Amino acid sequence: MEQADWDALKEQMTSPWGSMKLKCDGFEIDLVQRTNPTKKNWETTVYVDGYLKGIWLACDHKTGEPEHEETRRFYRKVTRALYAKKDIEAYRKIFGKREATKREAVKFITYDWSWKSFTSLKKHLLANNTSIARIADF
């Protein structure tokens, strides 16, 4: 994709109802802006070949290794602490510093099909796909 195409995509994604179709290594990708009324923001949702399949979010939650190619190529990796800070403080009081530090280091990794930042979406697409072409706006 040329810089003009990226600029057009970024322009469309600055509004809460922008959309665009891309062809990435044989996959047809629909990038659709949608609003999130509870958080009062908008995010870009990635549809792969016209679908959002929950099975694509499956991965090893400890290592983050995805089970499907679509996950690796198009979805956002989310890493969160398994234990809340409040629980870590309770473990520190009960079991000591060493055990609390072990539990604090445990992370839970999953994937999400929505992106909040256009820049991070672009960077991820460029890093994980060899050919990206703009199909059309819809």
C-alpha positions, 0 to 999 in steps of 0.5 A: 500500500502506498502512503496516500492509501495509508493517509486515506485510511487514517482520515476515514478512521478519525471519524466514528463511522469510518470503514475500509477494505484491505487485502492482506496476504489472501485475507480480506479485511474489513476495518470498521469504526464503531462507537462504544457508548459505555466508554464514550470512545470509538475503536476499529474492529477488524473483520477477517473475510467478513467474520468475527469468530470467537474461536480465533481468540483462542490462545495459550493464556500463559505464553500468548501463542495463538492457535490460529493464523488470523489471530497472529496477523490481525488481532491485538494482544492484551496482557493483564495481571492475573491478580489485582493489586489489592490481592497482591497486598493481601498475599504480601501480608499473609504469605510474605514478599517472595510469594507475593512477588511470584503472584504479581509476575503472573500474567494473563494473555488474550487477544482482542479484535478491536484497536483503539489506535490507528498507529498501532494497527498500522504497525501490526499489519505491516509487521505481520503481513507481506502484501497489503492492498486497498480494495475499496471503501464501503 
